[in-house]
């Protein structure tokens, strides 16, 4: 539904319009000071259906970003998790919406995209360029943010040459940009029917617990620092 604002009366209109414009302009930058005032920093998970928790009974508590928030709360750390996962998202789609997501700021940005590119057979060079552009946008909007890149792999059914070329995207980008690399987000989960939903792609709640534990091993020292 589009947002509709009733026209204000008289001379109040210019002041209200100016105020709205100021808010929109201010939202375009990485708002570090409001977060600091609240005492919490922001951890953004930016990804596709794996991040969103597609197919889980309660993504708000069972998706791996939600489990990470629970771990944070259990240790009384001053971080809030933003789940910016969108089912079906490609690297190109992520590039189109990343600026909007970054309006709320990010102190740590976990980039989990590319899997849908691979399943659609998109050229690995295109995926690499899109992911690089997303990293560039994050670095521009939030220069102090730590960027973590979650790697993905393609099944052998996509062809060995394609799967091999796809797998090199993530370590290449991590080395080029000095990113923290998670070599394979679904390590210990992929290929195990008992940890995946019937589609064989999306983890069950038990699978997401394993994904969360993998990420927590990387995130916990950073969050505590």
Order of alpha helices (4+ residues) and beta strands (2+ residues): alpha-alpha-beta-alpha-alpha-alpha-beta-alpha-beta-alpha-alpha-beta-alpha-beta-alpha
